[in-house]
Amino acid sequence: MKGFIHSGCSCLHSRQWIGDYMLIILVHNDGTGTEEIADYNYEVRINHDVIAHGRILDHNRKDGWQALIREIADQHQAPIVSD
């Protein structure tokens, strides 16, 4: 079974990844925000290769994790080419 082995704490560094994955999105709250607003560092990987990274600033926590992932995706939109 593909997944991760958890070593007891909820931190990303404590997880031992097993198997290969198509896409991994790592998101880390950098601790500089407030109770309402948070700042995040993120990294997007295909297997072990980093394909994107950056920061999301001033994310409204009430918008939830789904909105955070959308913000990450929106920062890396490829231009649409039409004939």
Number of C-alpha atoms within 10 A of each C-alpha: 5 9 12 11 11 14 11 8 9 9 10 12 10 12 15 11 14 11 9 12 13 8 14 15 14 13 20 13 13 12 9 11 16 11 8 11 14 17 18 20 15 17 16 19 16 14 13 12 10 13 11 15 16 14 17 17 14 14 18 17 16 10 11 10 13 8 14 17 14 10 15 22 13 10 13 11 8 8 6 5 5 4 2
